[in-house]
Amino acid sequence: MVLRTTGGTAEATLATLSKYAVFSKVELKIDTVIIRAFGFIGDDAANFLNGRFGSLPAEIGNCIGVPGGLLLRIASQTPDLNCGVTMLI
């Protein structure tokens, strides 16, 4: 899971979430890799991204790994997919 925060809040967020993470046996860390977010909106967005990556998240709120990042389907009035990548291939 990736949680994006505004500058300077990562440490406080990590400290708060760490209290609960110990019970779930998960690892939390601050990743300094810059993630670029791209939004794709419109009737042909799904076709474009499916052609580029070969698959799409099935439902709103789901994400899948793609080369170099994640592809996330979000709720919108129009077909909308967001792609967060460390580098666009």
RODREN-348803 format. One line per field, with one value per residue (C-alpha): residue in three letters; x, y, z. Coordinates in nm, 3 decimals, always signed. Example, Ala and Ser with C-alpha at 12.3 -4.5 7.8 and 13.67 -1.06 7.14 Angstrom:
res <- ALA, SER .
u <- +1.230, +1.367 .
v <- -0.450, -0.106 .
w <- +0.780, +0.714 .
***
This chain:
res <- MET, VAL, LEU, ARG, THR, THR, GLY, GLY, THR, ALA, GLU, ALA, THR, LEU, ALA, THR, LEU, SER, LYS, TYR, ALA, VAL, PHE, SER, LYS, VAL, GLU, LEU, LYS, ILE, ASP, THR, VAL, ILE, ILE, ARG, ALA, PHE, GLY, PHE, ILE, GLY, ASP, ASP, ALA, ALA, ASN, PHE, LEU, ASN, GLY, ARG, PHE, GLY, SER, LEU, PRO, ALA, GLU, ILE, GLY, ASN, CYS, ILE, GLY, VAL, PRO, GLY, GLY, LEU, LEU, LEU, ARG, ILE, ALA, SER, GLN, THR, PRO, ASP, LEU, ASN, CYS, GLY, VAL, THR, MET, LEU, ILE .
u <- +0.000, +0.121, +0.010, +0.102, +0.130, +0.210, +0.562, +0.669, +0.383, +0.532, +0.711, +0.403, +0.186, +0.436, +0.449, +0.070, +0.023, +0.308, +0.099, -0.151, +0.084, +0.247, -0.078, -0.105, +0.257, +0.319, +0.621, +0.589, +0.856, +0.906, +0.999, +1.183, +1.131, +0.938, +0.610, +0.455, +0.079, -0.100, -0.476, -0.655, -1.015, -1.258, -1.438, -1.120, -0.898, -0.954, -0.880, -0.562, -0.429, -0.534, -0.342, -0.040, -0.033, -0.240, -0.484, -0.679, -0.804, -1.141, -1.325, -1.318, -1.064, -0.855, -0.502, -0.263, +0.111, +0.236, +0.595, +0.739, +0.439, +0.071, -0.251, -0.545, -0.913, -1.091, -1.454, -1.549, -1.836, -1.650, -1.435, -1.122, -0.796, -0.487, -0.140, +0.133, +0.471, +0.832, +0.903, +0.671, +0.772 .
v <- +0.000, +0.350, +0.644, +0.984, +1.266, +1.633, +1.748, +1.705, +1.482, +1.143, +1.099, +1.179, +0.956, +0.671, +0.704, +0.692, +0.399, +0.202, +0.162, -0.044, -0.209, -0.422, -0.618, -0.680, -0.789, -0.542, -0.330, +0.047, +0.273, +0.615, +0.577, +0.870, +0.759, +1.028, +0.897, +1.083, +1.064, +1.081, +1.094, +0.955, +1.063, +0.995, +0.727, +0.592, +0.606, +0.240, +0.127, +0.334, +0.203, -0.154, -0.138, +0.006, -0.225, -0.528, -0.522, -0.283, -0.283, -0.459, -0.236, +0.118, +0.139, -0.151, -0.119, -0.342, -0.336, -0.222, -0.184, +0.095, +0.163, +0.117, +0.163, +0.272, +0.294, +0.576, +0.688, +0.961, +1.100, +0.985, +0.678, +0.763, +0.581, +0.711, +0.581, +0.639, +0.549, +0.599, +0.631, +0.625, +0.356 .
w <- +0.000, -0.077, +0.135, -0.002, +0.249, +0.231, +0.308, +0.667, +0.780, +0.693, +1.026, +1.235, +1.018, +1.045, +1.424, +1.451, +1.213, +1.373, +1.689, +1.489, +1.241, +1.509, +1.548, +1.173, +1.133, +0.850, +0.771, +0.746, +0.603, +0.456, +0.092, -0.059, -0.419, -0.601, -0.736, -1.023, -1.050, -1.383, -1.422, -1.725, -1.773, -2.054, -2.245, -2.403, -2.089, -2.003, -2.359, -2.371, -2.039, -2.109, -2.435, -2.255, -1.951, -2.055, -1.763, -1.542, -1.183, -1.184, -0.937, -0.801, -0.521, -0.652, -0.783, -0.974, -1.018, -1.357, -1.477, -1.266, -1.046, -0.966, -1.159, -0.939, -1.035, -0.853, -0.834, -1.078, -1.282, -1.594, -1.649, -1.452, -1.383, -1.208, -1.271, -1.014, -1.151, -1.059, -1.430, -1.727, -1.973 .
***
